[in-house]
């Protein structure tokens, strides 16, 4: 009828039907939760991000500084966006991953990296869901999984999937801390969901659990001290001050996530591609020390571990070997002090000096004299000056 006004009640019912459709399709695709956020994010987000970068807490992750403007506002990334559909997929482990830290001759791989790369798993599902949604609702869609300048955790909090805990990760009353996040940006306007209340209270279990004290304050993190950063994003040698604390963690760290009491409601992942492979639950360090590049690529095919490359991975494994106290690893570490990669050679010197002692290292002084890389020469200098510092607290003789 000419001059009639749109019925807001009818519009609301249409939005509700679309969200119900989305929720049903998301469950069928293996997602654990879905909520909607408006694209206008927390006005304080930009200043917090700027402060994080200004303090240098992003470390060598230069892309965070380079894309900070786009990160802090989804509308800068895509001006046409009207709604952000946030989705979560549970990847909960069967047991507490910290139990493996006591097995010092075995590697501890972060829970999220014990099977297929979640980027591939989730992005395919997101594309399928986005396609079905666009066919039903019209409008344009874009999907993102952790690789674009999108701040998934603040958006997930804004959508009501949970709250950002003191460890700076999302926490859900239903799923704990074991959640992968993905987003669908759309030009369709949907009713946003209500935010959840922060339920951390006076608990500081996650902060206390961090081996390297990476949290300057609750709800703040210094990536430069985080084991996940040090073993994954960091491209150089692991700073001496953190090597002991890394223990046998060869890729990432789960301590702050695992410490969260809300994990009492978490369940084991149901998606087969996110359930740990048996050979990545507690693999022996010796197996990895023997890997060449081809072996590394074959073993970690389809895994997120593959993206750091064999040399950075071997650096991590050698730090774990140096912390193991396992004399059986000495021959493999000795072989690696002649590796083609300076990164591997330097870590091998440190590992060997901690597994043996000054007398043993002095017998290898010729290799130290022939070393051409400055950082590796420094590792040799420290090893020959101190004879290492054994993991049991005694000094080698």
Secondary structure, 3 states (H helix, E strand, C coil): CCCCCCCHHHHHHHHHHHHHHHHHHHHHCCCCEEEEECCCCCCCHHHHHHHHHHCCCCCCCHHHHHCHHHHCCHHHHCCCCCEEEEEEEECCCCCCHHHHHHCCCECEECHHHCCCCHHHHHHHHHHHHHHHHHHHHCCCEEEECCCCCCCHHHHHHHHCCCEECCCCCEEECCCECCEEEEEEEECCCCCCCCCCCCCCCCCCHHHHHCCCCCCCCCCCCCHHHCHHHHHHHCCCCCCHHHHHHHCCEEECCCHHHHCCHHHHHCCCCCCHHHCCCHHHCCCEHHHHHCCCHHHHHHHCCCCHHHHHHHHHHHHHHHHHHHHHCCHHHHHHHHHHCCCCCHHHHHHHHHHHHHHCCHHHHHCCHHHHHHCCCHHHHHHHHHHHHHCCCCCCCCCCC
